[in-house]
């Protein structure tokens, strides 16, 4: 069974305030003093584990409150994060457990592992662009008329490759958890999306 919320909106286009809301049920500023979902679950007898790969979720920022384990490894790939999560779940297979897993993969520079990296694009679209670039490089190139539609397509293709890789890792996680004893409730959500010039901007957190 499932429920899909088709009109769920993030309270901010960036990680920290967005997750403050999603882990407390409060608006971002109110959330800084609110109990986290980890605290609530642990108080109700659950073992609690968190596995994150974003500096905005570093333990000193309060997101780790209420978690027995909070593993922070900045920019770790999805396969590493899923392996760590499964190791923890297997160790707690006979307990009520709550897991918070954050995957970082679909973020700039969009360099998914093979074979996902160029699944949706190719070098002819790339047009000599560097493998790594920042937001300011892209906006400057666009302002100066040096960013072609094919190059924009190349970036979007690389982003789609990251999403496909992340979907693969989530599928691997689901299949493994389905083999564990007990019942499982899944909640899938995102803290923000990525902007590809829909509002004349690029990346996220800037419009």
Phi, psi and omega in degrees: 000152178206157173234132179246125176265103188277347180233051175266130185239136175290145179283350179199150182274038179207165194292306193298305180294327179297313180286334173302318179290314186289340180261359179228338186078018179240161171297154190308314182290321177292333186290338185297337180246009182267159176292140177275161178298329176299318178296318180295315182293318180295322178296339178260018170092008180272142164286142188231129179227137177236137182225108189229157183226024184234131181300336178287353177245020179303147188301329183290352181272359173101349182292337182280353182302128178091359181258134176294323179227133174226100183267116181243120180221096189302127175068017177298141179292159184299324181297322179294316181295319179293319178301315180297318180296315181293322177301316181293316180297320178296325178290340182240028187297333182261016181239158167290126187226143175238128182238136172246114180240126177243125179256135190257357195302313184280059175235153174311129030256013178056060179237071179295154174297158172292147007266017184275336192308309183244029181298329186246015181201180180204172185294337179292331175282330185299321174058039176083004178295148177292153175298321182240138182206165176243176183300321184292324175301313185293314181294324177294314178301319181292319180297324181272005179072022183256006179247114184274165176298324179293324177291322174299318178298322179297316179297316179297321177297319177296320177297316178298326176298320177297319180295317179298319177297316180296318177301320178299317181292321177296319177300318178298320178297312182299314182298322180288318181293326179299338180273351179279157180290159176088186180252152184231135169252128178254139170233117179252128175202168179235153179275334178191171174251196180233137184258128177241067172072012178300328178236037179062028176225180186214147178078227178209170178078011186234359177209000000 
